[in-house]
């Protein structure tokens, strides 16, 4: 199980997220962390990073179904 969590985290950490907004207001980014059997991973840490310097912009812990919500994220390019 630990291997599946690590694998899922590595997949998500290499994903590139771009948020678009016309009015430049902060947005809420939601999603779900899944294991290899497509089941939700509870208590996984999701981190949103600035791609230029890897500074943490926001973070969240997934709930029992593996869903997360990052609130008040400024529009821009991020690593998740």
C-alpha positions in Angstrom: 0.0 0.0 0.0 2.9 2.4 0.8 4.3 1.7 -2.7 1.0 2.6 -4.3 0.8 5.9 -2.4 4.3 6.8 -3.4 3.7 5.9 -7.0 0.5 8.0 -7.0 2.3 10.9 -5.4 5.1 10.8 -8.0 2.6 10.7 -10.8 0.7 13.7 -9.4 4.0 15.6 -8.6 5.1 15.4 -12.2 1.8 16.7 -13.5 1.6 20.3 -14.6 -1.4 22.4 -13.7 -2.4 25.6 -15.4 -5.2 27.7 -14.0 -7.0 30.2 -16.2 -9.3 33.0 -15.1 -10.3 36.2 -17.0 -10.8 38.3 -13.9 -7.7 37.2 -12.0 -9.7 36.2 -8.9 -8.5 33.3 -6.7 -10.0 30.0 -7.6 -10.7 26.6 -5.8 -8.9 23.6 -7.3 -10.5 20.2 -6.5 -9.5 16.7 -7.5 -9.1 13.1 -6.4 -6.0 11.0 -5.7 -6.5 7.5 -7.0 -4.4 4.3 -6.5 -3.6 1.8 -9.3 -7.0 0.2 -8.8 -8.7 3.6 -9.2 -9.8 3.7 -5.5 -9.5 6.9 -3.6 -6.4 7.4 -1.4 -7.3 8.7 2.1 -4.9 11.1 3.9 -2.7 11.7 0.9 -0.9 15.0 0.9 -1.5 17.2 -2.2 1.0 20.1 -2.7 0.7 23.0 -5.1 4.1 24.4 -6.0 5.4 27.4 -7.9 7.3 26.0 -10.9 10.0 28.6 -10.9 11.4 27.8 -7.4 9.2 25.0 -6.0 7.9 27.2 -3.2 4.7 25.8 -1.7 1.7 27.8 -2.7 -1.0 25.6 -1.1 -1.5 22.1 0.3 -4.3 19.8 1.3 -4.9 16.3 2.8 -7.4 14.0 1.0 -10.5 12.9 2.7 -11.7 9.2 3.0 -12.6 9.1 -0.7 -9.3 10.6 -1.8 -10.8 14.0 -2.8 -9.1 17.3 -2.0 -9.7 21.0 -2.3 -7.2 23.8 -2.6 -8.9 27.1 -1.8 -8.0 30.7 -2.8 -5.4 29.7 -5.4 -4.3 32.7 -7.5 -4.5 32.1 -11.3 -1.2 31.0 -12.8 1.0 28.0 -13.7 1.7 25.4 -10.9 3.1 22.0 -10.3 0.9 19.6 -8.3 
